[in-house]
Amino acid sequence: MTSLSVEMLAADAVEPITSAGNAQLGIAVLAGIAVIVLLITKFKLHAFLALTTGSLALGAFAGAPLDAAIASFTAGLGSTVAGVGVLIALGAILGKLLADSGGADQIVDTILARASGRSMPWAMVLIASIIGLPLFFEVGIVLLIPVVLMVAKRGNYSLMRIGIPALAGLSVMHGLIPPHPGPLVAIDAIGANLGVTLALGLVVAIPTVIIAGPVFSKYAARWVDIPAPEKMIPQRPSEDLEKRPSFGATVTTVLLPVVLMMAKALVDIVVDDPENGVQRVTDVIGSPLIALLAAVIVGLFTLGRAAGFTKERLSSTVEKSLAPIAGVLLIVGAGGGFKQTLIDIGVGQMILDFSKNWAIPTLLLAWLIAVAIRLATGSATVATISAAGLVAPLAADMSTTHAALLVLAIGAGSLFFSHVNDAGFWLVKEYFGMSVGQTVKTWSVMETIISVVGIVFVLLLSLVL
């Protein structure tokens, strides 16, 4: 994975493209973020255009020459897309194969066949967490909603008792676990180790999803007791297929990149010798690009061919998987441009100067910044990208584990209290047939629990690692 080193970020911050003082830079940052928030919330402008405009406004407010601000933005956009663009594309292909082949349905049906009664909410968490690894949040919701509604209806379960655990599993994966776009961009900006971040992310994710999912769903079911809306039960992807891939092959394919990346992280810690043959091999196969590429190639056979797809159908599936991620790539790229503009105008050095007198821990500061941007913009990805750009210089002297925890702190903050300016809020509201107030009492509170519990466990890990 191509990554800007922390040393490079710090060096850029030392030689800013403007001579503005800290006071002017602080005002410029607030003004730049305000422009982005206003364009997204008031004028409903696409996040890509808002971030692009906000980056140029940031440079102008800081007194930087326009050509220098443009150069910073385009450099940041290019380096970010180079670092994570291919990974997002590979993740989209794997997710599309999982959905269209019926692999996702196979996971769901196999786990549900072995679950009943009190274990059903836990089964929904497990299903959502496995499916949520390679899928974008919105795609995961579309896949899981039919299952949630059917299980609630046939088993006479409370909709919230089944739905909240599924949503929690998807949301935690989206905010904390690579290869989702937010964590990938934060890792790239901060210079964190992806394998270590993945391992620590799983450590944080497990208790977080338990508390926000099965545990909280008990209370959510009492607060909002509604039946499953029958009109919202869509057709499942595999209903038109004659056969589906096996459960074992599907799970193995989905977990393959995770296993390869974690193996690399483990060998790096245990061996710690760049000349060692084993470490050199794991460094290659455990790199995000190779790990995801391997999963996609394996998935063409274990998912696509196993479902009876012809070569033409496989080619069509891959092609269709790429079109929907154009917007995601543009937003992520523009976010990288905004991040680089922040660095190049000297915001990094400004934060380093201010932080010397702050009594607040760096991890908590990163979380608070992400929370503020999340509340303002409604976008977890925008919050992650912007917060990572602001706090990246603070990671210069951090250990490998603490840099990974910084990424997780930002990811946790980016999930805080989803409300009416978040597309996910309306997606959940409409699918579950809830009012705005009911959605706030369930979905919004669940997101806040994930965020708060996540940062608590991140801070606890920082005390022992």
C-alpha positions in Angstrom: 0.0 0.0 0.0 1.4 3.4 -1.0 1.6 5.6 2.1 2.9 9.0 2.9 5.3 8.7 5.8 4.8 10.6 9.0 8.2 12.1 8.5 7.2 13.5 5.1 4.0 14.9 6.6 6.0 16.6 9.4 8.5 18.0 6.8 5.7 19.5 4.8 4.3 21.1 7.9 7.6 22.7 8.7 7.7 24.5 5.4 4.2 25.7 4.8 3.0 27.3 1.5 1.9 30.3 3.5 3.5 32.5 6.2 0.2 32.9 8.1 0.4 32.8 11.9 -1.3 30.3 14.1 -4.3 32.5 14.7 -5.0 33.0 11.0 -4.4 29.3 10.4 -6.9 28.4 13.1 -9.5 30.7 11.6 -8.7 29.3 8.1 -9.3 25.7 9.2 -12.6 26.6 10.9 -13.7 28.6 7.8 -12.7 25.8 5.4 -14.6 23.2 7.4 -17.6 25.5 7.6 -17.6 25.9 3.9 -17.7 22.1 3.4 -20.4 21.7 6.1 -22.5 24.5 4.6 -22.2 23.1 1.0 -23.1 19.6 2.1 -25.9 20.4 4.6 -27.5 23.6 3.3 -27.0 23.3 -0.5 -27.0 19.5 -0.7 -23.8 19.6 -2.8 -22.1 16.3 -3.5 -19.3 15.7 -1.0 -16.6 15.6 -3.7 -17.5 19.1 -4.9 -17.8 20.3 -1.3 -14.4 19.0 -0.4 -12.8 20.4 -3.5 -14.3 23.8 -3.0 -13.5 23.7 0.8 -9.9 22.9 0.1 -9.4 25.9 -2.2 -11.3 28.1 0.3 -9.0 26.8 3.1 -5.9 27.8 1.1 -7.4 31.2 0.3 -8.3 31.9 4.0 -4.8 30.9 5.0 -3.3 33.4 2.5 -1.7 30.8 0.3 -1.2 31.5 -3.4 -4.0 29.9 -5.4 -1.6 27.9 -7.6 0.0 26.5 -4.5 -3.3 25.5 -3.0 -4.4 23.8 -6.2 -1.0 21.9 -6.3 -1.5 20.7 -2.7 -5.0 19.6 -3.4 -4.2 17.7 -6.6 -1.1 16.1 -5.0 -3.1 14.9 -2.0 -5.9 13.6 -4.2 -3.4 11.7 -6.4 -1.5 10.1 -3.5 -4.7 9.1 -1.7 -6.3 7.4 -4.8 -2.9 5.8 -5.5 -2.8 4.5 -2.0 -6.3 3.2 -1.5 -8.1 3.4 -4.9 -7.2 -0.1 -6.1 -8.0 -1.5 -2.7 -11.5 0.0 -2.7 -12.0 -1.4 -6.2 -10.9 -4.9 -5.2 -13.1 -4.8 -2.2 -16.1 -3.8 -4.3 -15.5 -6.7 -6.7 -15.3 -9.2 -3.9 -18.4 -7.8 -2.4 -20.3 -8.0 -5.7 -19.2 -11.6 -6.1 -20.3 -12.4 -2.6 -23.8 -10.8 -3.2 -24.5 -12.0 -6.8 -23.3 -15.6 -6.3 -25.6 -16.2 -3.4 -22.6 -16.5 -1.1 -24.0 -13.9 1.3 -27.3 -15.7 1.4 -25.5 -19.0 2.0 -23.8 -17.5 5.1 -27.1 -16.2 6.4 -29.1 -19.3 5.9 -26.4 -21.6 7.4 -26.1 -19.6 10.5 -29.8 -19.0 11.0 -30.5 -22.7 10.6 -28.4 -23.3 13.7 -29.8 -20.4 15.7 -33.1 -19.9 17.5 -34.7 -18.0 20.4 -32.2 -16.1 22.5 -29.3 -16.8 20.2 -30.9 -15.1 17.2 -29.6 -11.6 18.0 -26.1 -13.1 18.4 -26.5 -14.9 15.1 -27.4 -11.6 13.4 -24.2 -10.0 14.7 -22.1 -12.8 13.4 -23.8 -12.7 10.0 -23.4 -8.9 9.7 -19.8 -8.9 10.8 -18.8 -11.6 8.3 -20.7 -10.1 5.4 -19.6 -6.6 6.4 -15.9 -7.3 6.0 -15.8 -6.9 2.2 -19.0 -4.9 1.7 -19.7 -1.2 1.9 -22.2 -0.2 4.6 -25.0 0.6 2.2 -24.6 -2.6 0.2 -24.6 -4.6 3.5 -27.8 -3.0 4.5 -29.5 -3.9 1.2 -28.4 -7.5 1.5 -29.3 -7.9 5.2 -32.6 -6.1 5.3 -34.6 -8.9 3.7 -33.1 -11.4 6.2 -33.9 -9.1 9.2 -37.5 -8.6 8.1 -38.1 -12.3 7.3 -36.6 -13.5 10.6 -38.5 -11.0 12.6 -41.8 -11.9 10.8 -41.5 -15.7 10.8 -40.0 -16.0 14.3 -42.3 -13.4 15.8 -39.3 -11.4 17.1 -39.2 -7.7 17.8 -37.8 -6.0 14.7 -35.4 -4.0 16.8 -34.2 -7.2 18.6 -33.1 -8.6 15.3 -32.3 -5.4 13.3 -30.1 -3.5 15.8 -27.5 -6.4 16.1 -27.3 -6.6 12.3 -26.8 -2.8 11.9 -24.2 -2.8 14.7 -22.2 -5.5 13.0 -22.2 -3.6 9.7 -21.4 -0.2 11.3 -18.5 -1.4 13.4 -16.9 -3.1 10.4 -17.4 0.1 8.4 -15.8 2.4 10.9 -13.0 0.3 12.4 -11.9 -2.4 10.1 -9.9 -2.1 6.8 -10.4 -2.6 3.9 -13.2 -0.1 4.3 -12.4 3.3 2.8 -12.4 5.3 6.0 -9.9 3.2 8.0 -7.7 2.7 4.8 -7.4 6.5 4.3 -6.6 7.1 8.0 -3.9 4.4 7.9 -2.5 6.0 4.8 -2.5 9.6 6.3 -1.1 8.6 9.6 1.4 6.1 8.3 0.1 3.3 10.6 0.7 -0.4 10.0 -2.3 -2.0 8.4 -1.9 -5.4 9.9 -1.5 -4.1 13.4 -4.5 -1.8 12.9 -6.6 -4.7 11.6 -5.6 -6.9 14.6 -6.3 -4.1 17.2 -9.4 -3.1 15.3 -10.8 -6.6 15.8 -9.9 -6.5 19.5 -11.9 -3.2 19.9 -14.7 -4.3 17.5 -15.7 -7.5 19.3 -16.8 -6.0 22.7 -18.1 -2.9 21.0 -20.4 -4.8 18.7 -21.6 -7.0 21.6 -22.6 -4.0 23.7 -24.1 -1.9 20.8 -25.8 -5.0 19.2 -27.4 -7.8 21.3 -27.1 -5.9 24.6 -28.6 -2.6 23.5 -31.2 -4.3 21.3 -33.0 -5.4 24.4 -33.6 -1.8 25.3 -34.3 -0.6 21.8 -37.0 -3.3 21.4 -38.7 -1.8 24.5 -38.5 1.8 23.3 -39.6 1.0 19.7 -41.9 -2.0 19.3 -43.0 -2.1 15.7 -43.7 -5.0 13.3 -41.7 -5.8 10.2 -43.1 -3.8 7.3 -44.1 -6.5 4.7 -43.9 -4.1 1.7 -40.1 -3.6 2.4 -39.2 -7.3 1.9 -37.4 -7.4 -1.4 -36.3 -10.4 -3.4 -33.1 -12.1 -2.3 -30.3 -12.2 -4.9 -29.9 -16.0 -4.9 -33.6 -16.8 -5.5 -33.0 -16.9 -9.3 -29.9 -19.1 -9.0 -29.9 -22.9 -9.5 -27.0 -23.4 -7.1 -24.9 -21.4 -4.5 -21.3 -21.7 -3.2 -20.8 -23.7 -0.1 -20.7 -22.1 3.4 -17.1 -23.2 4.0 -15.8 -21.9 0.7 -17.6 -18.6 1.1 -16.4 -17.9 4.6 -12.8 -18.9 3.6 -12.9 -16.5 0.6 -14.2 -13.6 2.7 -11.7 -14.1 5.5 -8.7 -14.8 3.2 -7.4 -11.2 3.0 -7.9 -10.7 6.8 -5.9 -13.9 7.5 -3.1 -12.9 5.1 -2.8 -9.3 6.5 -2.8 -10.5 10.1 -0.2 -13.2 9.3 2.1 -10.4 8.0 1.5 -8.4 11.1 2.2 -11.3 13.4 5.4 -12.3 11.5 6.6 -8.7 11.5 6.3 -8.6 15.3 7.8 -12.1 16.0 10.6 -12.2 13.5 11.4 -8.5 13.0 14.2 -9.2 10.4 13.6 -7.7 6.9 16.2 -10.2 5.5 14.4 -13.2 6.9 12.9 -15.4 4.1 9.6 -16.0 5.9 9.1 -12.3 6.7 9.8 -11.4 3.1 7.2 -13.8 1.8 4.5 -12.6 4.3 5.4 -9.0 3.5 4.4 -9.7 -0.1 1.3 -11.9 0.4 0.1 -9.9 3.4 0.2 -6.5 1.7 -3.3 -5.2 1.2 -3.1 -5.2 -2.6 -2.0 -8.8 -2.9 -4.3 -10.0 -0.1 -7.4 -8.5 -1.7 -6.3 -9.5 -5.2 -5.8 -13.1 -4.0 -9.3 -13.1 -2.5 -10.9 -11.7 -5.7 -9.1 -14.3 -7.9 -10.1 -17.1 -5.5 -13.6 -15.7 -5.3 -14.0 -15.9 -9.1 -13.8 -19.7 -8.7 -15.2 -20.4 -5.1 -18.1 -17.9 -5.5 -18.7 -17.1 -9.2 -18.0 -20.5 -10.8 -19.5 -22.3 -7.9 -22.7 -20.5 -8.6 -22.6 -21.6 -12.2 -21.5 -18.2 -13.6 -20.2 -18.3 -17.2 -17.0 -16.4 -18.1 -19.3 -13.7 -19.6 -21.4 -13.5 -16.4 -18.2 -13.2 -14.3 -16.9 -10.4 -16.5 -20.2 -8.6 -16.2 -20.3 -8.9 -12.5 -16.8 -7.4 -12.1 -17.8 -4.6 -14.5 -21.0 -3.8 -12.6 -19.1 -3.7 -9.3 -16.9 -0.8 -10.3 -19.5 1.7 -11.5 -21.1 2.3 -8.0 -17.8 3.1 -6.3 -17.0 6.1 -8.6 -18.5 8.5 -6.1 -16.7 6.8 -3.2 -13.4 7.1 -4.9 -14.0 10.8 -5.8 -15.0 11.6 -2.2 -12.0 9.7 -0.7 -9.6 11.4 -3.2 -11.0 14.9 -2.5 -10.7 14.2 1.2 -7.1 13.3 0.6 -6.7 16.6 -1.2 -8.2 18.5 1.7 -5.9 16.7 4.1 -2.8 17.6 2.1 -3.9 21.2 1.9 -4.3 21.2 5.7 -0.7 19.9 6.0 0.8 22.2 3.4 -0.5 25.4 4.9 1.1 24.5 8.2 -1.8 23.2 10.3 0.2 20.2 11.4 2.8 22.4 13.0 0.1 24.6 14.5 -1.5 21.6 16.2 1.9 20.5 17.4 2.5 23.9 18.9 -0.9 24.0 20.6 -0.8 20.4 21.8 2.2 21.1 24.0 0.0 22.9 26.4 -3.1 20.6 26.1 -3.9 18.3 28.9 -6.1 16.1 26.7 -4.7 12.8 25.4 -3.9 12.7 21.7 -6.3 9.7 21.1 -9.2 11.5 22.8 -8.4 14.7 20.8 -8.5 12.7 17.5 -11.9 11.2 18.6 -13.4 14.6 19.5 -12.3 16.1 16.1 -13.8 13.2 14.2 -17.0 13.5 16.3 -17.3 17.3 15.5 -16.9 16.7 11.8 -19.3 13.8 11.8 -22.0 15.7 13.6 -21.6 18.6 11.1 -21.3 16.8 7.8 -23.1 13.5 8.5 -20.4 11.6 6.6 -18.3 9.0 8.5 -15.8 9.0 5.6 -15.4 12.8 5.5 -15.0 12.9 9.2 -12.3 10.2 9.1 -10.4 11.8 6.3 -10.5 15.3 7.7 -9.6 14.2 11.3 -6.7 12.1 10.1 -5.3 15.0 8.2 -5.5 17.3 11.2 -3.9 14.9 13.7 -1.4 13.1 11.5 1.6 15.2 12.7 0.9 14.1 16.3 1.7 10.5 15.3 5.3 11.3 14.4 6.7 10.0 17.8 4.1 7.3 18.3 4.9 3.6 18.5 3.4 1.3 15.9 0.6 0.2 18.2 -0.3 3.7 19.3 -0.4 4.9 15.6 -2.9 2.1 15.0 -4.9 3.1 18.0 -5.0 6.7 16.6 -6.6 5.4 13.5 -9.2 3.5 15.6 -9.9 6.5 17.7 -10.7 8.5 14.6 -12.8 5.7 13.2 -14.8 5.5 16.4 -15.4 9.2 16.4 -16.6 9.1 12.8 -19.6 7.0 13.8 -20.9 9.3 16.6 -24.7 10.0 16.6 -25.9 9.6 13.0 -28.8 12.0 12.5 -30.8 13.7 9.7 -27.8 14.9 7.7 -26.6 11.3 7.2 -27.8 9.2 4.3 -27.6 6.1 6.4 -30.1 7.5 8.9 -32.8 7.7 6.1 -31.9 4.4 4.7 -32.5 2.7 8.0 -35.6 4.7 8.7 -37.3 3.8 5.4 -36.4 0.1 5.4 -37.6 -0.4 8.9 -40.7 1.8 8.5 -39.8 4.0 11.5 -40.6 7.7 12.3 -37.7 10.1 12.7 -38.1 10.0 16.5 -38.0 6.2 16.5 -34.9 6.2 14.3 -33.1 8.5 16.6 -34.0 6.4 19.7 -32.7 3.2 18.0 -30.2 3.8 15.1 -28.7 7.1 16.3 -28.3 5.9 19.9 -26.7 2.7 18.7 -24.2 4.6 16.6 -23.3 6.8 19.6 -22.8 3.6 21.8 -20.5 2.2 19.2 -18.5 5.5 19.1 -18.2 5.9 22.9 -17.5 2.2 23.7 -15.0 2.1 20.9 -13.0 5.1 22.2 -13.2 3.6 25.8 -11.6 0.4 24.6 -9.0 2.3 22.5 -8.0 4.3 25.6 -7.8 1.1 27.7 -5.6 -0.6 25.1 -3.3 2.5 25.0 -2.6 2.0 28.8 -1.4 -1.6 28.4 0.3 -1.5 24.9 
